[in-house]
Amino acid sequence: MTTTKLATPLPQSPNPNIPQRQATIPEHDVWVSASAGSGKTKVLTDRVLRLLLPDPAGRWGGAAPHKILCITFTKAAAALMALRVQNKLGEWAVMNEVKLTAELTKLLDTPPSEDVIKAARKLFSTVLDTTGGMSIMTIHAFCQSTLGRFAIEAGVTPGFTVLEESRANDILRHIVDHLITEVEQNKNPAIKNAFTRIATYMDLDSLRDTLLSMMSKAREITEFMKVNLSVETQLLKELDYKPNFTPQLNKDHLLHIARIFTDKGGAKEKGYGQAIADWLALNAEDQLLKLDMLQNAFLTKSEKTPFKLTKAVADNHPEVDVMRNAALEQIDTYLDNLAIARQAEQTSDLLQIVDFCMSRYAARKKELNALDFNDLILKTRTLLESENMDWVQFKLDEGIDHILVDEAQDTNIHQWEIIRHLSDEFLSGQGDDTRLRSLFVVGDEKQSIFSFHGADPEAFNTMRDFFERRSTTAERHFKKIPLETSFRSALPVLQLVDAVFENRELAGRIGIPPTQNLVHFAYRNEAAGLVEVWEPEVIDKPDTRNQSIEWEIPPLSTNRQGQEGEVSTTSPLAGKIANTISGWLKNGEILAAENRKIEPRDILILVRTRTSFVPDLVRQLKLRGVPVSGIDRMKLTDQIAVLDCLALAKFARFPEDDLSLACLLRSPFIRLTEDQLMDCALGRAGTLWDSVQAKCDQNIVEWLRRAIIRSHTEKPFDFFDDMLNGVCPFDQTQSGWHAFASCLGADCIDPLDEFLSYCLSKEADGVFSLEELMMLLQASEIEIKRDTEDGDKDSLNQVRIMTVHASKGLEAPIVFLPDTMGVPSKGKIDALQWIKTKGNAPDTPLWAAKTGDGCAAYRTLKDATYDRTLSEHMRLLYVALTRPRDRLYVMGETATLNLKDHCWYLHIYNAFQKLPHTRVEHGLRYETTQTNGADKKEDVKPEIIKAPLPDWIFESVEDDRTQKLLTIQPSRMGIEDDRAKSPLDDQAANRFKRGTLTHKLFQILPDLPVAGRERAAQSFLARMGKELPEAVRAEIIDETLRILNDPVFADVFGEQSLAEVPVSGDLGDGRMISGQIDRLVIGHNKILIVDFKTNRPSPRDQNAIPEAYKNQLRVYKTAMLRIFPDREILCALLWTDQPLLMPVSI
C-alpha cells in the first residue's frame, strides 16, 4: 500500500561551486561549516593548491610548501590529503596547455597568466625538493616536531620517544598493580589510609579501571591540587556543607501522619503509617541512623517521588501533604549533607592516589625518555604560553604563513589553544604586511562525536567567534561559509535525514539554532536512491527462572547447519541481513545509480557498539560465502583461537604446566575427547606431560616434542607460523589452519591472522621470545585496530563492518544500520564530574564511588553530562544516516515493542511517515528511479587470460631463514674485549653515562647561539646527568665548550657537517651495517668521518689507538665508499679530554 502523503522536495540546489570557490580565496580567513558529503576534502585541497600558486594579478607569489601547515584529525586523513595534492601537482606537470589552462581557470575563477602556468608546472618538483615535504600532519605530529626543535626550552630531553597508547596503558596498569601490592604489604603508609577507605567501596578491578580512566585528566587534576592543598576542605566549601546540621522534624506532625495513614488510608498507606510509627519508637541516635526508613515511608519505591495520597486522605486531611513535604525537605537536606561529607572524603582519597600514580608515571616516562600523546599536546601548549619564550614563538611564526585545520569539531580545548598561539602574530594586525598569511578552518558541529577525546561542539562555535573578532579587529577579511550541497547521497537518503531532524529537540541536539531548519541540497538529485525501514525483530529474552544450574560439556564441534540445510544463527536479524546480501550477490542485483551489479565492497554495515551481534553477523556472512572484512577492532585475548595458540606456547616453554597442556590437548590442534583427556589426567603419578608421553598416540607426542624444540630457537612469529602452516595431530594431511577452520568455523581465521601480525610487529619492538610475548598479552588487553578502507575499486572486495565512530569520513553505496534500538546508559556516565568555577580558578573535581553516594549537586552534574551524551548520541545518528550514497537499510532487534524514547529506530520510523513509502516484505520502502543516465556505468570487466603456471612454482624452495646476513653495530665493536669492572668502581659506573651525555651535547649545542650554550648545557646536565658528581658535570661542560669554541674544530661543527648520522645497509661482503656516525663532514671531493671518544687519558698518537676503534672507523669508511664511491673518505677520532682531532689512517 502506498501512502497518499508526498515527500517535501529538497529546496532548489544552489551552485555548489560558488561557496567552494569562496572558501579557497587565499587572502581571506575562512571558517567553513561543511555538512556531510559536501566536498570538504576537495575544498581543503583546492585551498592548498591556490596557496601554492602565485596570485594571477601579481599581488603575491606562491607560498613556500613548508610554510603551509595543515592539521588533520588522523594520520590517514593527512596521508590522503598529501596524496591528493601530490597527484594533482603531478598531473599539472605533464598536462597539455589547453587542459591545464582550463583547470587553473576553474580553480582560480580567472584565466591564468603565463607565469601562473609555469609556476603550476614547477610545483611538483618544488614540493618534492622541500625538506620533509609539505607540513600536512596530525596535531600530535606537529607537537612532536615542535618539541623536538625546542626540546631544551620545553623542558624535555632531546631525542625523546613517543609512547603508543597501548604501551602507555601497560605502564599505567603496572604502576597501579604495583601500588596495590605495596599497600597490601604495608610498604606505602603515605596513602594506605586513603586506599583502605576507597577499597571499602569497590573491588580492586573497579579501582584499577577508575584510576586508569582518571589519568586522562592529569592536567586538570594537577592544576586543581596545586591551588588547593586540602581537597576535602575545598569541596566542603564548594558544596556548602553544614557541619552541625540536624533535621528539625516535628514529631507531633509525624505522629499525626502515622495515625491518619493507619486509620483512614488505603492498604499501602496503612503500611507506611506503621513504618512511621516504628521510626518514632526508636531512640534519637537510631532515628538519625535510620532516617532513610522514614524517608521511604513517604516515597514510591521506583521513582523515589512522593506517592499519591488516597482520595479520603487528600480531601479530608490536606495538612498531611504539607506536613509530609516539610519532613521530606528536612530529611533530604540532612541526607544530602551526609552525602557531601562522604563525597568530599572519597574524592580527596581518590585524588591522593591518582596524584601518587601520576608522579610515578612521570618518573617512569623520564626513565624511558618518552612522552605520551597527552604530553605532546600539553607540553607544546605550555611552551607557547611560557614567559620569556618569545623567540620560540618568533621561530615558529617565521616558518608558518598559512594554517589550515581539518575536522575542527573534533579539536579539544588544549589543541585550540595551540592553534590560537600559532595564529596570534598574523591575526594581531602587527605582523609583516608584505607576507600573505591566512587561517582556514573546516568542520561540522553536527558531526562532533569524539567527546571521549575531549572534543566539545561548543568550543567549535566559541573559537569561530574568537577568530572572527581577532581577524576583524586586525582589518582582515573573515568569511563564514556553509557548504550544504551533498555530492554523496541520493535524494531519498537526504530527505530522510532532513525529516528526522525536523524534530526541534533533535535539531537542537545536533547544533541547529531554533530559528533554522536542517537543509541538505542534493547534487545527485536525479540518481536512483532507496531507503528501507524493516519491521523490528522481536527476540525472546531467555527465562532463567527455575533454570537448571548443571553444566553440560559443550559439543566437540559446532553444527552450523539446520535440519533442512538452513544456516542456524544466534541472532535472527544477523541471518536476515546475511540472506539479503547473499541473495543480491547470487542473483546479480543491480545498483541502479551506476548500472552495474552490486559487489561486496559496496556494502557497509554500521553499529553503535561492538556487541555479540557483530561476530554473529560475520559468521553468518562467511557461512553463506560472502566476503567480509571482519570486525574493525578485536581484543586478541578474547579470541578462543588465539588462546589455543597461547596454550601451545605456554606448554612448549613450560611442559610441566598441566593446565596449558590440557587446554592444548582439547584444542583444534589435537582434539582429544573428554574421556581421552580424563584417562591421561586422572590417577597419574607425575605431570600430565609424563602421562601423555606414556599413553597417547606417538604422532601427538612427537608433534609436542617438536613444539618444545622449536620454542627454544624460534621467534614468536616463526614459531606460530610454523605450527599453523604445518600438519598437526588432528589434521595429518593439510595444516593447523585447516584444523582450526574445521573446528571453530571460518571466522577464527581473522583473529589468527591478526595474532600473527601482532607477533611480527612486536619483533620490530625487540620482543624475540615467547615468554616476553605471553607476558605482554597477559599484562594488558591488546586491542587490534584494523584498517577501514573506503570501498573504492582498489580496496579489498569485502563487506565492511565497523562502528559509526570508525566510519567517520567514509561512505558506501549501500549502508545497513542494524543497531538502532539502544540508547546510552546512565550507568556508564563518568563518575568523575567537574564543578565549573568562576574566574581563572581551576574547575573542582567531584567523584563518588557509587551512584547512590552522590549529593544533589553531583546528581545535577551527572544529569547534565547525560544530556550532553544524548546530544552526541543524536550527532552519531546524523553521521550514520549520511554515510550511504544510494541505499540505506534501517532495522533493529528488541525484546519489546515499547521502544525507548531516544532510540534511533523510533526517530527514523516517525520521520519515515513523512515520506512517500510502500510496504514491502521486510517493512517500508521509499525509492526513486534513475532519471538521468549520466551516472550510469557499463558493467565492463576486463578479460581474464588464463596462462599456465611456470614449472618453478611447483619446485621446493630451501628454507633460507637460517642464512642471515651478519649485522654489524660499529659502536659495539670491541665490547667483548672489555673486562668486567668492579661494582664499587664509581668511575667505571659513570664512564658510559659520561660518554652518552657528551655525545648528546655535541649534537644539540652547535645549533644554539654561542652565548646560550653554557646555560643550555648546565640545564641539560642538571636533568639528565644529576646522578653524576657536580665536578664531573663541570668537566663535561668545560671539555665540550673548549672544543666547540676552538677554531681548529670549526669545520667539524660547521654548516657542512651532520650530527648523529644513522647508517645502515649492505657492505657488499655478506655483512650488514647498522650504526650511527657521531659527525660527518661532507665536502665537494672529500668526506670526513669523526668519532668522539671520551677515554681518560686518551692516546697521544695513532699507534696507541685501540684496534677496536680502528675497526669501527674501517666499517664506517666501507659504508661511505659504497655511498660515495667517487670521493675520498677520511677518518678521525676527536679525543675530548686533550682536546685533539687525530687523523686515523685506515
N, C-alpha and C positions, 0 to 999 in steps of 0.2 A: 504494500500500500504506500502511495506517495502522499506526503503532506501537501496541503494547499499553500502553506506559508512559503514565500520566496525569500531567498537569501538577499541581504542587503549587499549590493555590489560594492567593491572597494572603490574609493574615490579615484578619479582620473589621475593616472600616474604622471607626475611632473618629469621633466627631462632630468634623469639622474646624473648626467654629465656635468650639469651646472654646479651643484654643490660639491661634487668631487673635484672639479677643476678649481673652485674657490678655495678648497682645503689645501691645495698644493702650492698656492702663491707664496714664494719664498720670503717676501718682506713682511708677511703677516704672522702674528702669533695666533695660533688656531687651536680651538678646543672643539673636537668632533664627538658628537653623540651618535654612535653608529648602531642601529638596530641589527638584529641577527641577519646574516646573509647579504648585507648592504654594500659589500665590496671594501671593507675596512683595510684588508691587506693590500689591495690594489692602490688605494689612496696613499697608504704609507709608502709603498714602493715608488709611486709617481712623485711623492714629495721628495724622497731621497734623490731621484733622478733629476728633478728640477733644481735641487740644491747643488748638485754636481755640475750642472750646465751653467755657462755664463748667461747673464741677462741678455735677451735679444736686443734690448735698447742700449746695451753697453754700460749700464749703471754699475755693474759689479761683475767680477769674474766668478767662475765656478768655485764652490767650496772645496778645500782640500779634503780628500776622503777621510783622513784620520781625524779631522775636526768636526765630523758629524757623529754624534753619539746617539745611537738608537737603542733604547732599553725595552726589552721584551719580557714576557712573563715566564717563558720556558726556554730551555735550550733548543728544543725542536722548532719553536717559533723563530728563534734567532737564526737557526740554520736555514729554515725555509725562506726567511726574509733575505738573507745574504745570497742565497741561491737565485732567487728571483731577480735581484738587482744584477748579479753577475751574468745571468743568462741574457738579460735584456741588453747589457753593455756589450756582450759578446755578439749578439745579433746586429747591433748598430755598427760594430767594427767592420762587418763584411756585407752589410746590406746595400743594395743598389741605391743610387742617388734619389730616384723618384720615391721609392718606398720609404726611405729614411726621412726625406723631407715631409712626406705625409704624416709619418708617425710623430715627428717633432712638432709639426703644426698642431696636431691633435693634442699633444701633451702641453704645449706652451700657449695654446689658443692664439697663436700668431705665426706667420711664416718665419722660419729660422733664417738667420743670415749665414753667409759662408763661414764666418768664424765659429758660429754655433755648431754647424755641421761638422767642421773639422774637429772641434772640441769633443763632440759626441763620439766620433770615431776613435779618438785617442783615450777616452775614458777607460776602456777595458784594460789597456796596458798600464795606465796610470794607477788604477786600483790594484792591479797585480803587483806593481812595483812598490806599493805602500807597505812599509814595515808593519807586520802584524795584521795587514788587511784592514777592512773597514771596521769601525767600532760598533758592531751590532752584537749585543750581548745581553745577558740577564743582569738584573741589578746586583746579584751576588757576584757575578763575574767582574762587573765594574768595580765593586768594592774590594774584591781580592786584588785586582790590578792596582787600585789606588793605595791600598795598604802596603803592597809590595814596593811601590815607588817611594812612599813616605813612611817606611817602617819605623825608623827612629822617632820621628815626630809623633806617630800614632801610638808609640809605646809597645810595639810588637817586635819580635825577633825576626830579623831578615831571614828569608828562606823558609818561612812557616809553611805548614801544610794545612789543608782543609779537611776536616773530619766529615766523612759521609754520614748521613742521618743514621744509618744502621750502626756504624761504629760509635757515634756519639751516644746512642741509646745503650749500647753494650757497656760503655764506660759508666754511664749513669746507673745502670742496673747493678753493676758490680759495686759501685760506691754504696748504694742503698743496702744491698745484701750484706756488705762488709759492716756497715753501721749496725744493722740488726744483730749480727753476730757479736759485735763489740758490746752492745747493750746487754745481750743475754749473758755475756761473760764478765759483766761489771767492769769493762775496760774504758768506759766513756761516761764518767759520772756527770759531766757538764750537761748532758742532755737526757740523762736517764729518766729523771722525773717527768719531763715533758713527753718523752717517748712512752713511758709506762701509762700515763694518763690517756694519751691518744690510743694506745693499744687496747684499752678497755672498751673503746667504741667500735673498733673494726679489726678484722683479721689482718694478718701480715701481708697477704697478697693484695688486699684492697689498699693497705697503707703504701705498699710499694708502688702500685699504679697511681695513687694520689700524688706521691712525691715526684714521680716521673712526669706526670702531666703538669705539675706546677713549675717545673724547671723552665718551661717556655715563657714564664712570666718573670724571669730572673731580674730583668732591668727594673720592672715596676716594683717588685718586692724589695729590691736593694734600695731604690730611691725612697720608698716609704720608711724602711728601717733606719736609713741614715738620719732622718729628721725626727724619728720617734724612738727614743731609747726604750720606752716601755710600751709595747704594742697593746697590752691589755688595758693600760690606763687610757691610751688614746681612743681605743674602741669604746670603752665605757663612757667616755666623754662624748664621743661622736654619736652614740646611740641613746644619749640622755638617760643613763642608768640612775635609778633612785635607790641608793644603798640601804635605806631604812624603811622602805615601803612595806606596809602590811595592808591587806584588803580590809576595807571598812564595810563589813557585811552586817546588815540589820537582821539579827536573829529572830526578832518578832515577825518581820516580814517573811522570812524563810519558813517559819513555823506556820504562818497563815497560808502560804502557798501549799505547803505539805497537806494541811487539813482540807483545803479546797480540792486539791487533786484527789485525795483519798475519798472524800465524802461525795463529791459531785462530778468527778472526772470519769473519762472512759477507762477501758482496761489498761491501756498504756500509761495514762496519767496516774492511775492508782499505783502502778509500779514505780513511776517517777516520784510520787509523793512519799512512798515508803523509803526510797533511796535518800531523799532529802532528810527525812526523819532519822534515818540511820546515821547520816553525816552529822546531824545536830547532836546525836548522842555521844560522839567522840569527844575526847579531851582536846584542849586548844592546840596542843602540839600536833596531834594526829590529824586534826582538821586541816592544818596547813599542808601537811604531807599528802593528804588525800583530797586536795581541793579539786582535782580532776573528777572525782566521784560526784561532787556537787555539780560541776560544770556539765557532765554527761546527762544529768537529770533534766537539763534544760534544752538539750540539742538533739537533732536527729543523728543516727549512727553513721549514715553515709556522707551527707553533705556538711555535717557539723554546723548546721544553722538552727536557730530556734524553731522547734516544731510548732505546727499549727494547733492552737487550743481548740478543744471541742466547743460546739456552739453553746452548750449550757454554761461552761466556764467563761467563755469570751463575752457572752451577752450579760450575764448576771454579775460577773466579777471582773470588770475591765481593769481594776487595780492590779490584778495578778500579772498581766503583761508588763505593766510599768515596773512592778517590783522585780520581776524576772530580769528585765533588761538592765536595771540598776545593779543587780547582783552580778550579772554577766560582765558588765563593764569593769567592776572591781576585780573579778576573777581573771579576766583577760589581761588587765594591767599587771596584776601580780605575777601571773604565769609568764607574761612577756618579759617582765623584769628579770625573772629567773633565767629565761632563755638568753637574754642579753649577757648576763654574767657567765653563763655556760659557754656561749659562743665566743666571748672575749677570751676566755681561758683556752678554748680549743684552737682558736686562730693564732693566739700567741704561741702555744706549744708547737703547732704545725710550722709556723714561720721560723721558729728557732731551729727546728730540724732541717727545714729547707735551706736556711742560711748556712747551716753547717755543711750540708751536702754540696751546696754551690761553691763553698770555699774549697772543698776537696776536689770538686770537678775542675775548678780553675787551676788548682795546683797540678792536677793530672795533665791538663792541656798544656801547661807550661813545660812540664817534663817532656811531653811529646813535641813541643814547639808547634802546636796545632791550634787552629781556631775552628769553631763550628759555624754553621750558617748564620745563627743569631749574632755571633761575634762580628762577622763580616759587616753586617748592617750597622750594629750599634757602635762599633769602634770607628767606622767611617763617619757616622753622624757626629760622634764625639770629636773626631779630628777636625771636621769642618766647623764645629761650634766653638772650638778651643780658642782662647785668647792668645795673642802673640803668635798666631799661625797664619797671619795674612799672606805670607809668601807662599804657603801651601795653596791657599785659595787662588793666589795670583798665577801659580804654575798650572793649576787645573784650568783656570779660566783662559789662560793663554792657549791651551790645546783644544778648547771646545768652542765652536761657533754656533752650532745648532744642536738642540736637544729634542729628541722625539721619544715619546712614551707610548707604548702599546699596552692594551688591556689595563687601562688606568683604573678601572673599577675594582681591580684585584690588588691594588697597591695599598700597603698599610701605612700607618702614620709615620713610622720611622723612615720608610722609603721616600715618602713625600717630603720629609724634611731634608733629605739628601738632595732631592731634585730642586727643592727651593733654594738651597745654598748654592748649587751649581749655576742656577739662573739668576742669582742676586745681581751680579755685575751688570749684565746687559738689560735687566729689567729695572735697574736703578735710574737709567737715563743719563748716567755719568760716564759711560764707557767710551770706547773709541768709536766715533761716529763713522769712520771710514770702513769699518767692518760690518758686513751684513750678518746679523745674528737673529735667531728666531727660536721660538718654543712651539712645539706641536704635541698635542695630547689627544689620544683617541681612546674611547672606551664606551661602555654602555651600562648604566646603573642597573638596568633590568637584568643584566647577566652577572651580577656580583654574587658569587656562590661559594667563595672561599673564605668564610669568616674564620675557619679554623687556622688560617694562615695570617689572621689579623686584618683581612680586608674589611672595609667599612664603606657601604654605599653613601653614607652621609659625608664622609671625607671627600668623595668624588665631587660633590656639589660645593663643599666648603672650599676646596682647593681651586675649583673653577672660578669662584667668586674672588678668591685671593689673587690669582694670577691676572684676572681681568682688571682688578683695581691697580695692581702694580704696572701692568702694561699701559693702561690708560693714563695713569699719572706720569709715566715716562714719555707720554705723547707718541706711543707706538700704535699700531693697528692691531686690535684684538677682535677676532671673529669667532662667534659661536655658531657652528654649522651642524645641523642634524642630517643624518643620512637615513632615509625612511623607505627607500625603494629596495625591495628584496630581489636580488638576482638569483636566489637559490630556490625558493619554494613555489610550488604551483598555487593557483588561486584557492582551491578548497582548503588547503593547509593554512594559508594566511587568514582566510575568512574565519576558520575555527579559532585561531589564536586571538583575533580581534574580538570574536564573540565571547570567548572565555573571560577576557579582561574588560568587557563592558561592565561587568560587576564592579561597582565603585570601590568596594572593600578590597577586592583582589587587585584592582588597578593601583590603589594607593599603596598596597604592599610591595609592588614592584617599582614604585617611584614615579607613577604618573600623577601629576598635580590634579587637584579636584576639578579644575576648570578645563582640563584637556581630556581627550579620548586617545586611546592607543590606536594608531592607524598605521597599517603597512600597505605600501603600494607594490603591486605585483608586476615585475618586469616581464615575467613569463606568463602573462595572463591568458595566453592562447594555448598554453601547454596542457596536456591531459593531466588530471590530478584526481586523487581519491582519498577519502577519509572514511574509515570504518570504526564504529564503536561496538564491540562484541558484548553480548549479554554477560553479566558477571558469572563466573564459575563458582558455584556454591560448593564448598567442601565440608565434609562432616568432621567435627572435632572428635577425636577418639575418646570414648568414655572410659576413664581409668578407674572408675569406682568398681569395687569388688573384683578388680583385675588380679589374676594370679601373679605372684612375685617370683615364681620359679623361673630360673634361667634355662633357656634351651640352647644347645650347641648350634651355632649357625651352620648352614649347609656349606660343603666344601667349595662348591661353585654356584654362581648365581644363574638361575634360569631366567633368561631375559625374554623368553617368548611365551605368549599365552597359549591356551589350548588350541586355538584356531589360527595360530600364526600371527596373532596380534602382538605388538610390542607392548609389554607391561610398563607402567610408569607410576612413580610415586605421586607426581603432580598431573592431574588431568589436563590442566592448561598447557603444561610443557608438551604433552603429547599432541594436543590440538595444534599448537604452533608448529611443531616439527612436521606433522602431517601436511599442514598448509604449505610450508616451504618445500617439502619433498615433492608434493604434487605439482607445484609450479615448475620445478626443475625437470621432473619426469615428462610433464605434458607440454613443455615448451611455452609456458606463459609469456605473453608479450608485454614488454614495458612500452606502453603506447607513446610516451613522450619522446622516446628515442627509436621507436620502431625496431626493436630487437628483443631477443629472448632474455629473460631475467637470468642473471648469474649470481652465484653465492656472494660475491663481493659487493653486490648491490644492496645487501640486507644488513641492517644494523639493529641489534636488539639492546635496548637500554633499560637498566634497572636503577632503582633508588639506592639500594644496598645489596651487598653480596650475601644472599641467604642461600639456603639449601636448594632453592628453586633453580639457581644458576647451574650448578653441576648436574642437576637432573635434566635440565634443558640441553646441556652439552651432550649428555649421554643419549638422549632421545634423538638428537640430530645425527650423531655418529652412527647410531644403530640403523638409521634409515639411509646411510651412505651420503649424508650431506656434509661437505667440507666445512669445518667450523674451527675458528682460531682458538677457542677455549676461553678461559677466564682471564680478564686483564690483570688480575692480581691473585696470587696464591701464597699461602703460608706453607713452606716446604714440610715442616714437621707435622702438618695436619693431614698429609697425604700418606695413605697406607702403603703405597708402593715405595715411597721414599723411606718410610720406617722399616720396611723389609730389607732394603739395601743397607740401612744403618745397622740393623741386627746382624747382617753378614759381616760388616766391618768390625763391629764390637767383638763378635766371636773370633774373627781372624786375628785380631790383636790380643784378645784375652780368651783363649779357648776354655778357661775354667769358668767363664760366665755362663752358667746354666740357663738363665732366663733368656739371654740373647740367642743361645743355640736352640732352645725350644721354639722361640718365635721363628727362627730361620728354618727349622725342620717343617713347620706348618706353612711356610711362605710359598709363593708360586715357584721358587727355585727347586724345591724338593717335594712338597705336598705330602708329607706323611699323614696318614689318617690319625684321628684322635686315639684310637686303640693302639696303633703302632707307636705313637709317642708315649702313651702310658706304659707300654711294655718295656720301652727303653728307660723310662724315668723312675718307675716305682720299684722299690726294693734294691736299687743299685748300691754298690759298695763304695764307689768313688764318684768322680764327676760325671755329668751327663755325657761329656765327650768320650770318656773311657767306655761308657756303656754303648754309645753309638758305634765306636770302633769295633766292639765285640759282637754286636747284634745286627747292625744294619748292613744293607747291600754294599758291596765293595765299591760300586760306582759312586755312591754317596760319600763314602769315606775318602776315596781318592780325590773327589772334587773339593771336599772340605780341606784336605791337606794342601791341595794346590792353592786354595784361597789363603791359607796361613802363610805359605811360602811367598806368594805374591805380595801380601800385605807388608812384608819386611823390606821389599825393594822398590815397589811401585808407588808413584804419587797417587793422590786420591782419584784424579780423573782417569788415569790409566787403569787403576785397579777396577773401578766400577765399570768402565767402558769394556774392559776385557771380560768381566764376569757377565755382563749383559749381552755382549755380542757372541760369546762362546756358548757351547752347549752346556746344559745343566742336568742334574739327575732326573728331573721330571721330563725334560724335552731333550732327548739324546740325538735328535736329527736336525733341529733348527737352532734356536738360541734362547737366551734368557728373556729377551724382548717378547718372543712369541709365547713363552711360558706365562709371562705377566698378562699379556693381552688376552690369552685364552682363559685366564682365571678371573681377572678383575675387569675385563672389558677394555675396549679401545681407549676409553677416557683416562686410563692410567698412563698412557704414553706421554701426554703433555707434561705431567709432573716429573716423570723420569728425565725427559729432555731438559727441563728447567734445572733439575738437580745436577745433571752433568755439566750444564752451562755454569752453574754456580761453582762447582768444583774447579772448573777451568779458570774462572775469574779469581778464585781465592789463591790459585797457584801464582797468579800475577802479583798477589799481595804477599807472597812469601809463605803461604801455607802448603807445606810439602809432605805432611804426614797425616795419616788417618786420625791419629789422636787429636791433633790440632783441629782438624775439620769437625770431628764429633764434639769437641768442647765448644766450638763456635755455635754449632747448631743447638746444643743443649742449653747454652747460656743465654740465648736470645731467640726471639721469634723472627726467623728470616722470612721476609715477605718479598716475593719476586714481583716487580712491576714489569709488565710485558708491554712491548711497543704497540701502540694503537695507530696503525697506518690508516690513512684515508683510503677509501675504496676506489682508487683510480686504477687505470689499466695496468700500472706497473706493480700494484700490490698483489699479495697472495690472493688467489681466488677462493676466499673463505667467507662464511658468515661471521660477523664480528659481534661479540657480546661484551658489554662494558657498562660501567656506571655512567650516569648522566654527567657527573663531575669530570670523568675521564673523556667524555665526548666533546667537551668544550672546544670549539674551533673546528670540529669535524662535521661532515654531512654524509648523507647516503640517499640514493633514490628511494629506498623503502626503509621505514623505521617501525619497529614494534615497541610498544610501551606496555609490558605485561605487569609491572609493579606499580599499580595506581591506587591501591586500597589503603595503604598505610599512611600514618601521619607521624610527625616527630613525637617522641616520648618525653613527657615532662621529667621522667626519672633520669634521663640522660643529660639534663641541663647541668652545666659545670657547677660543682659545689662551691667553687671559689667565685665570689661576686665582689664587685668594686663599688664603693660609695663615692660618688663624684663630690669633690671638694671645691671650695671657692678659691679664686686667685690662682697662684702658681704652686700651691701646696700639692704634693702627690696624692693621688686617689688612695682611699683607705680600703684594704682588703678585708673581707668578711667571709668566714668559712664555717661550715657545720659538718660534723661527722655523719649525722643522719638528718634526713629531711625534717623529721619531727622535732629536731633540736632547734630549728630556726626561729628567730624572733619575728615580729610583724614586719620590721624593716627589711629583713632578709627575704621573707616571702614575697614582699613587693618587688625587690630586686630580681628575684627569680622569675616572677610573673612577667616582668618587663623583658628579661632575657628570652623567655619562651615566646613572647610576642615577636621579638626580632627573629627568632628561629622560624616561626611560622611565615614571616615575610620572606626569609631566604628559601623556605620550602616552596613558596609560590614563584620566586625567581628561578628556582630549579625547574619548575614546571614550564616556565617560559622557554628556558634553554632546551628542554626535552622536546617541546612542541615545534621548535624551529630548526630541528636537525634534518627533517626529510625534505627531499627535492620534489618527489612526485606522489608518494603514497605514505599514509600514516594509519597504523592499526593500534587501537586502544583496547585494552582488556584488563582483567584482574581476577584474582581469587579471593574469596571472602567466606567466612564462616557464617555470616548473617547478612541479610539484605538491608539491615538497619545500618547504613553506611555512616562513617564518621564525618563530622562537619567539614573538615579541612582536607579530605582525601581528594586526590586529583580526579579520580573517576567521576565523582559526583559533579564537580565543576564542569568537566568536559561533557558529560551526558546532558546536563542542563543547557549548556551553550549549544549543543548539537541540535536541540529542539528548535533553535532559531534558523537553522539551515534547511534547505530542501533535501529530504532524505528518503530513501527507500528501504523497506525491511528486506533483509537477505537472510541466508541460512544462519549465520552466527550472530546477527544483530541488526544494526542500522548502517546505511551507506550513503555518502554524498559523493557524487562523481561528476566530473566534467570531461568532455571529449576533446581531442586534439582538433583545433580549428585552423591551425596554420602548420604547414609541413616543414617549416624552416628548421625545427629541432630534430626532425626525423633523420635517422641514420640507417643506412642499409646494413643488414647483418651479414657483412662480408668477412669471411675468415680466411686467413692465409692457407694456401695449400701445404699440407704436411707431407714431405717426401721421406719415405722410409728407406733408409740406407742400411746395408748390412753392417754389423758391428765388426771392428777390426779384430784380428786374431789376438793381439796383445791384451785385449780387455779380459780374456779368459786365462791369461798366464798368471801364475803365482808371483807375488811381489815379496821379496825378502823384507822381514821386519827390520827397519834401519833405525829403530828408536835407540838402540844401544850405540850406534855410530854417531856420536855427538861431537860437534866441534869443541875443542878446548877453549874455554873463555878465560882470558887473562884480565886481571884487575891490576894495572901497574902500581897503584898506590899500596897494594898489599904484597908486592914482590919483596921477598927478603924477610917477611914477618916470621917465617918458620925458623929463621936464624936467631930471633930474639930469645934470650934466656928469660925464664920467669923471674920477676922481680919480687923482692920481699914485700909482704903486705904492710910492713912497717916503714917502708921507704917512701916518704912523702913526695920526694922529687919524682920518683917513678910514677906515683899516682897522678901527679899534676902534669906529667910530660905530654901526654896526648891531648889533654884539655888545653894546655898552653898552645900547642900547635894548631888545634882547631880554631881557637879564638884569634890567633894571629892571622891565619888564612882568611878568616871572615872580615877582619879589619882591612886587610889588603884588598878585599873585594869591594867593600862599601865606601871606604874613606876617600879614594881618589875622585869619586863623583861629587864630593861635598866641597863647599868653599874652604880654602885653606884656613881661614880664621876660625871656622867652626869645627875643624877636625878633632882637636884635642877634647873639646867638650862632648862631642858625639862619641868618641872612643871611651871616655870616662863613663858616660851614661850607659853605653853598651856593656862594658865590662862589669859595671855595678849590678846589672841584671843577670847577665849570662855567666859571669865568672865570679860570683860572690863567694863561692867556696874556696877560691884561691886567696892566699895571703895578699894583703894590700901591697906589699913590696913587689910581689910577682906581677901584680896587675900594673904597677907603675913601670916595671921593666918592659912589659909588653908594649905599653903606650910609647915609651921612650924609643924602643927599637923600631917600632912601626913608623913613627913620625920622622925619625932620623933618616930613614930610607926614602920616605915619600917626599921629604923636603930637600933631599940631596940631588943636585942637577945631574949627577952621574947616572941616576936611575930614571931620568925624565922620560926616556923612550919606553922604558918598561911599563910605565903607568900613563903613557900619553894617549892621544886620541886614536892612534893606530893599534892600540892594544885591546885585548879582550880578557875578561876575568872569568875564572872558573868555567873553562870551555869543555862541555861534555864531548867525548869522543867514543864512538862505537862503530864496529864494522869488521869486515874480514881482512886479515893481514895478508892473505894470499898463500899462506903456508899451512893451512889447516887449523889455524888459531883465530879466535875472535878476540877483539879488544873491547873492554867496557871500562872507561876511566874518565878522568877529568883533569885537564891541564890547568895548573894554577894561573899562568899568564901566557898569552900568546900574542906576539908582536908580528903583525903582517905588513911586510914591505913589498915594494914592486917586484924585487928579484929575490928577496930573502925572507925567511920566516924564522923567528927566534922562539924557541920553547924555553920557558923559565919555570923552574920548580922551586918552591920555597922550602927551606929546611931550617928548623929551629934548634938543631943539635947544639949542645953546650958542653965543652967547647967544640967549635967547628974546625974542620981540617984547614990547613994553610996552603995546600997545593993539591993538584989533581991526583997525585999518587996515593993520597990518603983517603980519597973518596971511597966509601963502601961500595963493593961491587953491585949490591942490590940497587943502589941509586942509579948506577950506570945502566943496569938492565932496564930500569924503569924508563929512563930517557931514551934508551935504544928502541923500546916498544913504541913510545910516542913518535919518535922520528920515523919509524917504519910506517906508521899510520899516516903521518903527514905526507910522506913521499907518495903514497897511493892517492892522496887527495890533490897534492900539488907536485906532480912529477917534474915540472919544468922550473922549480925554484930550489934554491939552496936552503937546506934545513940546518940551522944552528941550534945548539943546546947549551943551557947554562943553569947553574944552581945559584940561588940567592940565599947566602947564609945571613940570617938576621942578626946574629949577635955581634958580627965584626963592624959594620955590615960589609959584605963583599959579594960582587957578582962574578962568579967563577965560571969561565967558559969550560965546557967539557967536550973533549974530542971523542966522538962515537964512530 
